[in-house]
Amino acid sequence: MRGLACLLMFQTHCYDAWLSPEARKTTFFMYSQLGGTLPAPLFLFLAGVSFALVTDKLAKKGLSPTQIASKTIRRGAEILALGWLFRLQEYLIAWGWAPWSDLFRVDILNTIGVSMILMGGVCWIVLATSGVANHRVRLGTAAAATALIISLLTPPLWTNWRPRWLPWPLQSYVNGIHNLGEPQAWLFPIFPWAAFAFSGLAVGFLLQSEWARRNESRVFLLAGAGGLTLFEGARWLDRQPWRLYATYDFWHTSPSFFLMRTGILLMILFASYAWCRWGAAQRGFSPLIQLGQTSLLVYWVHIEFVYGRVSILSKHSQSIAGATFGLVAIFLMMLALSLARTKLKRRGREAPQDLPQPVHVD
């Protein structure tokens, strides 16, 4: 799933950066950018799933709620620091024409880091108040409830309830206002994006339950069916004449759109499981699995070859065919980088085994 998110991210960025103004008016470009609405939810959702696996593992080891929170929140802080470092790198590379406000842009890495910190806080509250024993149901329920609350609070926090008393770099983490006076759809504020991480957290705890382990295929099938139900239910809600909010923005803040995208994520989850269980994903080399293992690295690097000074094609001047050729090149370059990184890590793990073993003298 993370490799699929990388592929969708590549095509979104490549066509956005390289297509000419005429090509951007086509239906092809519209569908390309529509596919671009999935990578961020996928990355956040999978961060939540991974967070659940780590939290469950630490709980099994007998760590206290405070120790679990310390380890998980620290990891979230590291990701947030990487997000800030990425923004600094982009600013320095674009020195001379990038505005200083770009240093405070709320990008996907920032949101993943903040979401992990928030997930650590919620897990700590639940574990500290009700204990570690039989924790999965309580943590999963709290995660699902938090995701729904974030989604429901998003529309007012983008309109009538904006925290205008906060400095704009902090307010931008709430509603993506940046320094432009209005929330920006191209940023990734906590509301609504962190809701996808908490959705993944809920699913992760479900997958760790004993019942789910005994009924693995059935659980993933139910996830896919539940995703389809969410998708159709969200469409039905959107068609209703009544409105909960005075300002309704389906494509950016609507809880219905959040439910629809969550449904799509659950269907992708089932499809990924089916492909790995009964399909060809594990038969030989899988490029998507490989990219998924180094998603942070390829995200970090590909940006410069698409949007940066070292773009492999001239920006905003390519035909669809030309941009597609560049997309294939980016995919192969990032796959080669991913393979090199994996090989380097494997050598690092194997190196100590090649050293002479110490001789113990009694």
C-alpha positions in Angstrom: 0.0 0.0 0.0 2.9 2.4 0.8 4.4 1.6 -2.6 1.1 2.3 -4.3 1.1 5.7 -2.5 4.6 6.4 -3.9 3.5 5.6 -7.4 0.4 7.8 -7.2 2.5 10.5 -5.7 5.0 10.3 -8.6 2.3 10.6 -11.3 0.6 13.5 -9.5 3.8 15.5 -9.1 5.2 14.7 -12.5 2.1 15.7 -14.4 1.5 18.8 -12.3 5.1 20.0 -12.7 5.7 19.3 -16.3 2.5 19.4 -18.3 2.0 22.5 -20.5 -1.0 24.9 -19.9 -2.8 23.3 -22.9 -2.3 19.7 -21.5 -3.5 20.8 -18.1 -6.9 21.5 -19.6 -7.5 17.9 -20.5 -9.6 15.2 -18.8 -6.4 13.1 -18.5 -4.9 15.8 -16.2 -8.1 16.0 -14.2 -8.1 12.3 -13.4 -4.4 12.4 -12.7 -4.9 15.1 -10.0 -7.9 13.2 -8.7 -5.6 10.2 -8.1 -3.4 12.7 -6.3 -5.9 12.9 -3.5 -5.0 9.4 -2.3 -1.2 9.4 -1.5 -1.5 11.7 1.6 -4.4 9.7 3.2 -2.6 6.5 2.4 0.6 7.6 4.1 -1.2 8.9 7.1 -3.5 5.8 7.3 -0.5 3.5 7.2 1.4 5.6 9.8 -1.6 4.9 12.1 -1.5 1.2 11.3 2.2 1.0 12.0 1.7 3.0 15.2 -0.8 0.5 16.4 1.6 -2.4 15.7 4.4 -0.7 17.7 2.2 0.3 20.6 0.8 -3.3 20.8 4.3 -4.7 20.8 5.4 -2.4 23.5 2.4 -3.2 25.6 3.1 -7.0 25.2 6.6 -6.4 26.6 5.1 -5.0 29.8 6.1 -1.4 29.4 4.1 1.2 31.4 1.8 3.6 29.6 4.3 6.4 30.2 7.1 4.4 28.7 5.0 3.5 25.7 4.0 7.1 25.2 7.6 8.3 25.6 8.9 6.0 22.8 6.0 6.6 20.4 5.8 10.3 20.9 9.6 10.6 20.5 9.3 8.9 17.1 6.6 11.4 16.1 8.9 14.2 17.2 11.7 12.8 15.0 9.4 12.7 12.0 8.3 16.3 12.7 11.9 17.4 12.9 12.6 15.7 9.5 9.7 17.7 8.1 11.2 20.9 9.3 14.6 19.8 7.9 13.0 19.1 4.6 11.4 22.5 4.5 14.8 24.1 5.3 16.5 22.1 2.6 13.9 23.2 0.0 14.3 26.8 1.1 18.1 26.7 0.8 18.0 25.0 -2.6 15.5 27.6 -3.9 17.5 30.5 -2.3 16.8 33.8 -4.0 13.3 33.2 -5.2 11.5 31.1 -2.5 9.7 33.3 0.1 10.8 32.9 3.7 7.3 31.8 4.7 8.0 28.5 2.9 10.0 27.5 6.0 6.7 27.2 7.9 4.7 25.4 5.3 2.7 22.5 6.8 3.6 19.6 4.5 2.8 15.9 4.7 5.9 15.0 6.8 4.9 17.7 9.4 1.4 16.3 9.6 2.6 12.7 10.0 4.9 13.7 12.8 2.2 15.8 14.6 -0.4 13.0 14.1 2.0 10.5 15.7 2.5 12.8 18.7 -1.3 13.1 19.0 -1.8 9.4 18.7 0.8 8.8 21.4 -1.1 11.2 23.7 -4.4 9.5 23.1 -2.9 6.1 23.7 -1.3 7.3 26.9 -4.6 8.7 28.2 -6.4 5.4 27.5 -3.7 3.2 28.9 -3.1 5.3 32.0 -6.8 5.5 32.9 -7.8 1.9 32.1 -4.7 -0.2 32.2 -2.6 -2.1 29.7 -4.5 -5.4 30.0 -7.0 -6.0 27.1 -6.1 -2.7 25.6 -6.9 -3.2 21.9 -10.6 -2.7 22.0 -10.4 0.5 24.1 -7.5 1.9 22.1 -9.2 1.1 18.8 -12.5 2.7 19.9 -10.7 5.8 21.2 -8.9 6.1 17.8 -12.0 5.8 15.8 -13.8 8.3 18.0 -10.9 10.8 17.6 -10.9 10.4 13.8 -14.6 11.2 13.7 -14.2 14.2 16.1 -11.4 15.6 14.0 -13.5 15.3 10.8 -16.6 16.9 12.4 -14.6 19.8 13.8 -12.9 20.6 10.5 -15.5 22.7 8.7 -16.0 25.2 11.6 -12.2 25.4 12.2 -11.8 26.3 8.5 -14.6 29.0 8.7 -16.3 30.4 11.8 -14.1 28.9 14.5 -10.7 29.8 13.1 -8.2 30.3 16.0 -7.2 33.8 14.8 -5.5 34.5 18.1 -2.7 32.1 17.2 0.3 33.3 15.1 -0.2 32.1 11.5 2.6 29.5 11.6 0.7 27.7 14.5 -2.7 28.4 13.1 -1.6 26.8 9.9 -1.2 23.5 11.7 -4.9 23.7 12.6 -6.5 24.8 9.3 -3.7 25.3 6.8 -4.1 29.1 6.6 -0.3 29.7 6.1 0.2 33.5 5.7 -2.5 34.0 3.1 -5.5 34.8 5.3 -7.5 31.8 4.2 -7.1 28.0 4.6 -5.2 26.6 1.6 -6.3 23.3 0.1 -2.7 22.4 -0.9 -1.5 22.2 2.7 -1.9 19.4 5.2 -3.2 20.7 8.5 -4.3 18.5 11.5 -7.9 19.2 10.6 -8.8 17.0 8.6 -5.7 15.1 7.7 -4.8 13.7 11.2 -8.2 11.9 11.1 -6.8 9.5 8.5 -3.9 8.5 10.9 -6.4 7.8 13.7 -8.5 5.7 11.3 -5.4 3.7 10.5 -4.7 3.4 14.3 -8.2 2.0 14.8 -7.7 -0.5 12.0 -4.3 -1.5 13.3 -5.6 -2.4 16.7 -8.4 -4.4 15.0 -5.9 -6.4 13.0 -3.9 -7.2 16.1 -6.9 -8.7 17.9 -6.9 -12.5 18.5 -10.2 -12.8 16.6 -8.7 -11.1 13.6 -5.6 -13.3 13.7 -7.8 -16.4 13.7 -10.0 -15.1 10.9 -7.5 -13.1 8.8 -9.1 -13.4 5.3 -12.5 -12.8 6.7 -11.4 -9.6 8.5 -9.8 -8.2 5.3 -12.9 -9.1 3.3 -15.1 -7.3 5.9 -12.7 -4.3 5.8 -13.3 -4.1 2.0 -17.1 -4.5 2.4 -17.1 -1.9 5.2 -15.1 0.5 2.9 -17.7 0.1 0.1 -20.4 0.7 2.7 -18.7 3.9 3.9 -18.2 5.1 0.4 -21.8 4.7 -0.6 -23.1 6.0 2.7 -21.0 9.1 2.3 -22.4 9.6 -1.2 -25.9 9.3 0.2 -25.2 11.8 2.9 -23.9 14.3 0.4 -27.1 14.1 -1.6 -29.3 14.9 1.3 -31.0 18.4 1.2 -30.2 19.2 4.9 -26.8 20.6 5.9 -25.1 20.4 9.3 -22.7 23.3 8.5 -23.5 26.8 7.3 -20.5 26.6 4.9 -20.3 23.3 3.0 -17.1 22.4 1.1 -17.3 18.8 0.0 -13.9 18.4 -1.5 -11.9 20.0 1.3 -13.6 19.9 4.7 -16.8 17.8 4.5 -17.0 14.8 6.9 -18.8 13.0 4.0 -15.6 13.3 1.8 -13.5 12.1 4.8 -15.8 9.0 5.1 -15.6 8.4 1.3 -11.8 8.5 1.3 -11.6 6.3 4.3 -13.9 3.8 2.5 -11.5 3.9 -0.5 -8.5 3.2 1.9 -10.3 0.2 3.3 -11.0 -1.1 -0.1 -7.4 -0.6 -1.1 -6.4 -2.5 2.1 -8.5 -5.5 1.1 -7.2 -5.3 -2.5 -3.6 -5.2 -1.3 -4.2 -8.2 1.0 -5.8 -10.2 -1.8 -3.0 -9.4 -4.2 -0.4 -10.4 -1.7 -2.3 -13.5 -0.5 -3.7 -14.8 -3.8 -2.2 -12.6 -6.5 1.3 -12.3 -7.9 2.7 -9.8 -5.4 5.0 -12.3 -3.7 6.0 -14.2 -6.8 9.3 -12.7 -7.6 10.3 -9.1 -7.4 7.6 -6.5 -6.5 8.5 -2.9 -7.4 5.7 -1.5 -5.2 6.8 -3.5 -2.1 10.4 -2.3 -2.7 9.3 1.3 -3.0 7.2 1.0 0.1 10.2 -0.1 2.2 12.0 3.2 1.5 9.0 5.6 1.0 10.5 8.4 3.0 13.7 8.4 1.0 12.1 8.3 -2.4 9.6 11.0 -1.3 12.5 13.2 -0.2 14.6 12.8 -3.3 12.1 12.7 -6.1 10.8 16.2 -5.2 14.1 17.8 -6.4 14.0 15.9 -9.7 10.4 17.0 -10.4 9.9 20.4 -8.8 13.5 21.5 -8.0 16.4 23.1 -9.8 17.5 19.7 -11.1 14.2 18.8 -12.7 14.8 16.2 -15.4 12.3 18.0 -17.7 11.5 21.6 -18.3 8.5 22.6 -16.2 5.1 23.5 -17.6 6.1 22.8 -21.2 5.6 19.0 -21.8 3.0 17.1 -23.7 1.2 14.2 -22.0 3.5 11.7 -23.8 6.6 13.7 -22.8 5.6 14.0 -19.1 4.7 10.2 -19.1 8.2 9.5 -20.4 9.6 11.6 -17.5 7.3 9.7 -15.0 8.7 6.4 -16.1 12.2 7.8 -15.7 11.4 9.0 -12.2 9.9 5.7 -11.3 13.0 3.7 -12.4 15.4 6.2 -10.8 13.6 6.0 -7.4 13.3 2.2 -7.7 17.1 2.0 -8.3 17.7 4.3 -5.3 15.4 2.2 -3.2 17.2 -1.0 -4.1 20.6 0.6 -3.4 19.3 1.8 0.0 18.0 -1.7 0.9 21.3 -3.3 -0.2 23.3 -0.9 1.9 21.1 -1.6 5.0 21.5 -5.3 4.4 25.3 -5.0 4.3 25.2 -3.0 7.5 23.3 -5.8 9.3 25.5 -8.5 7.9 28.9 -6.8 8.5 29.3 -7.7 12.2 28.8 -11.4 11.4 31.9 -11.3 9.2 34.1 -10.0 12.1 36.3 -12.5 14.0 34.5 -13.8 17.1 36.2 -13.1 20.5 38.0 -16.0 22.2 36.9 -16.6 25.8 39.6 -17.9 28.1 38.5 -19.6 31.3 
